[in-house]
């Protein structure tokens, strides 16, 4: 086992500091009473109050939430289906092409993805709006769900599923009653990952959004170009809190699932 040296400790500390100190500064200055974001003038929550009264930010936030929920749900369904086909489908004609198309968005630059989707929507005459953003976010987040669910299906004990088939279940019933509950923590983790990616996306949304469908990242980027305001610090703090809650929830779900599996294995051994 490799020892934990001082070099590793310093490298790890500097890495975490580089990542999280800017976020910490942003959170602290979101409670600054001064309008100048670089001068501390006392503790205040007035920027959160003004943020809740800003109709432009509220409308953008509502669009972002609608897009994130719809796209992450669609991506979870499609990504789970794709993962099941890749893991359980064996070798079939076009498997390599299918696998490549599923995982292509992982390595494809977002600019290329956004531009290609924009050209597609123009070619078929589809007006840009909330629906086109949902389609775009579903397209690029589905691959992340597929990766998460595939990793769970690979380690899945198929004897449980085969037992359900022997007891009279149809393949669909065995998947719904046995397989899906077991892989459900991975499905939830994939949904949370897709939701976070949609919530954070700027590049692809900027290509596929319409005049009446401005998302929150686009609104923040447009506002920052004119100067950072304390309201943006408050809004960013709220987004950090939402993402942190999502990560903690996914971690708790995974830990509970592991504990439940270990408990079931121990009961089976004792029986």
N, C-alpha and C positions, 0 to 999 in steps of 0.2 A: 504494500500500500504506500503510495507516494505521500511524503510528509507535506504539511501545510507550512510553507516557508514565509519569511517576512516579505520576500519579493511578491509572492502570490497575494498576501494580505494587502500590500500597498497598491498593487495593480487592481485588485478587486475594489478597494476603497475609492481609488481615483475614477474607475469606471462608473461606479454607482453615483459618485459625486457629480460627474459630468452629465449623467442622465437626469438626476433627480433634483439637484440644487436649483436649476432654472425653474422647474415646476414649483418648488418650494417658495422661491422668490415671487413668482406670479401669484401664488395663493396668498402670500402675506400682503402684497400690495393691492390685492382685490379688496382688502379691508382698510385701505388708506383713505382718509378723509379728504386729502388733497386731490385736485384734478390732475396734477402733475404725477405721472406714474413713476418717476424716479426720485421723488422727494417725499419722505414720510412726514405726515403732519398729524398723526393721531389715528386711533382706531375708530372705524365707522362702518356701518352696513348700508349706507345710503345708496351705494352704487347697485346693490342687489335690488333695492326698492325701485330705483329708476329703471333697472333692466326689466323688471316685471311690468313696467308701464310703457316699455318701448314696443310699439306694435310691429315694427319691421322685424325685430329680432324674434318676437313671439310667433309671427307668421312663418318665418324661416324655420324656427324650431319645430313647429307643428308639421311642416312639410317633411323635415328630416326624420321625425319620429314615424310618420306614416310610411315613408319610403323604407326606413330601416326595418320596421316590423314586417311589411309585406315582402320585401326582398329576402330577408333572412328566413322567413317561413318557407317561401318558394325554393330558396337555395337549399334549405335543410331537406325538404321532400325530394328534390331532384338529386342532391348530392348523396343522400342515403340510398336511393335507388341505384345510382351509378356505382357506388361502393359495393353494394350487394351483387350487382352484375359482374364487376371486376373480380371480386373475391370468390364468388360461388359459381360464376358462369363457366369456369374452365376455359378451354381454348375454343374460340369460335371465329368465324370469318370476320375480319375487320376489327379484331380485338385490339391490335396494336394501334390502329388509327383511332379507335374509340378512346383508348387510354390516353393517347397523345392529345386529343381534343379536350379531354377532361382536365388534364394537368397543364395545358398550354398557358392559361391565364396566370399561373404561378410565376412563370419566367418572362411573360410578355410585358414590355413597358406599358405603363398605364396610358401614356400619350397615344401609343399605337392602338390600344384597345378602345379608348374613347373616340379617336378619329375614325376607326373602322365602323364602330357602331353609329356614329353620326352620319357617315356616308350611307350606311344601310337604311337608317330611318328616312333620310332624304330620298333615297332611291325608291322606297316603297310608299312614299307619301304620308308617312306617319308624323303628325305634329308633335313637337317636343313638349314634354310636360312631366307630370309626376309619373305617368305610366312608363314613359321611356327611361326615366331614371331607375325605376324599379326593375325593368328588363335588364338594364346595364349592370346594376348592382347584383342582380341574381346571377348574371353570366360570370362575373369575376369572383364572386364569393362562393359559388357552388363547389369549386375545386377544393377550397379549404375544408368545407364540410366533408367532402368525399375522402380527403386524406385522414381526417380525424376518425370517421366511422370505419374506414378500411382498416386502420390499425387495431380497432377493437374487434372487428370481424375475423381478422387473421388469428387472433388468440382465442376465439370463441370455441367452446367445447361443443362440437356438433352432436355428441352422443345425446345431449339433452333434447335437441331438436328431433333426432331420430327416434327417441323414445316417444315423443308426442305423436310422430307419424305412425308408430306402431300401435298406439292407443286409439287410432282412428281419426286423427286430425288431418285435414287437407293441408297441402303446402302453405296456402295463404293463412289458414288458422294457426298452423305451427309458427309462422313468422309473427303473426299478430299477438298470440298468446304467450309465446316462449321467447323467440329471438328478440323481438322489439323491446320487451321489458328489460332484458339483460343488457342490451346495447343502448338503452335509453339515456344513461349518463353521457355517453359519447355523442349521442344525437343532440342533447341539450348543450353540451360544450361546443358542438359545431354551430348551433343556432346562436349562441352568445358570441362566438368568434365572428360569424357573418354579420350580426347586429353591430358589433364594434367596428368592423371594417366599413360598413355602410355609413355609420354615424360619422366616421372620420374622413370619408372620401371627399376629395376636392377636384382632382384632375378629371376623372371620368364624368363626374356630375356636371362639371363646367362645359363639357362637350354635349351632353345629352339633356341639359335642363332648358326649359323655355322661359319666356319673360315672366310668367306668373308662377314659376315653380323654383324659386331660389332656395337652396338648402342653406343650412346654418354655416358650414365651412365656406361656402361661396360668399355669404354675407359677411363673415368675419374677415375673409381675405380682402374683400372690397373696402371694408372699414379700416383695416390696418394700413392700407396703401395711403390713406389720408392722415394717418397718425394713430398710435395706440391710445385708447381711452380706458379709464378705469372700468367702464361697463364691459369691455372686452375681457379684462382680467377676471371680472366676476363670472362672466359667461364661461370662460375657459375653466375656471375652478369648478363650476357645476358639471361641465363635461368630464373633467378628470374624476370627480366623485362618482358619476354614473358609470364610467368605465371601470373604476376600482371596485365598485359594488358588484358589477358583472363578473369580474375576475374572481373575487372572493366567493361569489355564489357558485361559479363553476368549480372552484376548488373544493368547496364544501360538498357539492353533489358528488364529485369524484371520490372524495374520502368516504362518504357514506356508502357509496356503491362498493368500494373495496372492502370496507368493514362488513357490509352485508354478505358479500361473497365469501369472505373468510369465515364468517359465522355459520353460513350454510354448509361450507366444506367441513367445518369442525363438527356440526351436528350430524352430517352424513357419515363421517368417520365413526363417531360415537354410536350411531344407530347400527 
